Amino acid sequence: MNSHTKEPLKLSVLDLATIYNEESATETLRQSTELVQLADKLGYTRYWFAEHHNTKHQVSTSPDLLSAHAAAVTDHIRIGSGGMMLPNHSPLKIVENFSILEALHPGRIDLGMGRAPGTDGLTALALRRSREAVEGNDSMELLQELLAYFTRNFPEDHPFANITPSPDPSLIPQLFMLGSSDGGMRIASQFGLSYAFAAQINPDWAVPVLRSYREQFQPSQFQETPYSILSIIVVCADTDEEAQYLAGPAELQWARWGTGQFKLPPPTLEEAAKHTYTPAEEKARQENSGRFIIGSTGKVKKALTELAAEAQADEVMVLNMITDQKARHHSYTLLADAFALRENT
């Protein structure tokens, strides 16, 4: 349980729609479909899709489209974006799309928003069509515009004041700012939004930033009280040894990223088990240890419970990066049973 609340810890799922084992994009999305349906049955709170561009090994370019599909094939779990990257999109179009999703699936849609482009500079230019836009930093302006569309609260003299993004002004999903530093946290607390921190990206900052969010939160029409999520890579198995084996590909991939090896495909279980780390890779691997929680059910439950309590997080969002679908499902099932998710929904 959290230190600031008596509510049981909630668990959710983050999906990057990563292509493993040289599968096709169609197969990867089929597996995402099967995973979100499993998460729905197991009692997970929400399921988010990330936004990444210009990558050969991830299919998660369009969280809004993936959310529409996932919501249509599930019954209870909340669905959304982790997140829509504000610099890449017209605020009006984001509001239109998520208003439609909220109308189709009332009370089940989340709009998580990020301030980074989620890609390289050239791809950002291709998305935004303007070097001035790419080189500028207007994420705060984009967010304020987006919120004004949802609330119909533009200043009277604003050029967009009379634009109607949806016939129904009540169609507002739960709004989250995402972050891996304190920038997104400051915005979330200032505007009274929910907040999700990516501990898999910046583990050392997770606890202080999430605690600061709770301390600095200002109530709004979107959120009366603070609500926070901590996301992290979790690999759970029947034994510590099995979990360590299953985590091998993710550990190797992060070590490669840490040593500038970005073009290689995600390693297989066999490749990771046989790999001999170079000194630079081993150093990166050790430095990456905070991104992961790896182990048997009891070990993982204890670590997640303690981390969430320390960070005063309401919820933990799990990214597991397990390359084998059966083991991936088993990991999420073990976690759901350990935290009695079905009993708490």
Stockholm file with secondary structure:
# STOCKHOLM 1.0

chainA/1-345         MNSHTKEPLKLSVLDLATIYNEESATETLRQSTELVQLADKLGYTRYWFAEHHNTKHQVSTSPDLLSAHAAAVTDHIRIGSGGMMLPNHSPLKIVENFSILEALHPGRIDLGMGRAPGTDGLTALALRRSREAVEGNDSMELLQELLAYFTRNFPEDHPFANITPSPDPSLIPQLFMLGSSDGGMRIASQFGLSYAFAAQINPDWAVPVLRSYREQFQPSQFQETPYSILSIIVVCADTDEEAQYLAGPAELQWARWGTGQFKLPPPTLEEAAKHTYTPAEEKARQENSGRFIIGSTGKVKKALTELAAEAQADEVMVLNMITDQKARHHSYTLLADAFALRENT
#=GR chainA/1-345 SS CCTTCCSCCEEEEEECCBCCTTCCHHHHHHHHHHHHHHHHHHTCSEEEECCCCSCSSBCCSCHHHHHHHHHHTCSSSEEEEEEEEGGGSCHHHHHHHHHHHHHHSTTCEEEEEESSCSSCHHHHHHHHCCHHHHHSCCHHHHHHHHHHHHHTCCCTTCTTTTCCSCSCTTCCCEEEEEESSHHHHHHHHHHTCEEEEETTTCGGGHHHHHHHHHHHCCCCSSCSSCCEEEEEEEEEESSHHHHHHHHHHHHHHHHHHHTTCCSSCCCCHHHHHHCCCCHHHHHHHHHTGGGEEEEEHHHHHHHHHHHHHHHTCSEEEEECCCSSHHHHHHHHHHHHHHTTHHHHC
#=GC SS_cons         CCTTCCSCCEEEEEECCBCCTTCCHHHHHHHHHHHHHHHHHHTCSEEEECCCCSCSSBCCSCHHHHHHHHHHTCSSSEEEEEEEEGGGSCHHHHHHHHHHHHHHSTTCEEEEEESSCSSCHHHHHHHHCCHHHHHSCCHHHHHHHHHHHHHTCCCTTCTTTTCCSCSCTTCCCEEEEEESSHHHHHHHHHHTCEEEEETTTCGGGHHHHHHHHHHHCCCCSSCSSCCEEEEEEEEEESSHHHHHHHHHHHHHHHHHHHTTCCSSCCCCHHHHHHCCCCHHHHHHHHHTGGGEEEEEHHHHHHHHHHHHHHHTCSEEEEECCCSSHHHHHHHHHHHHHHTTHHHHC
//
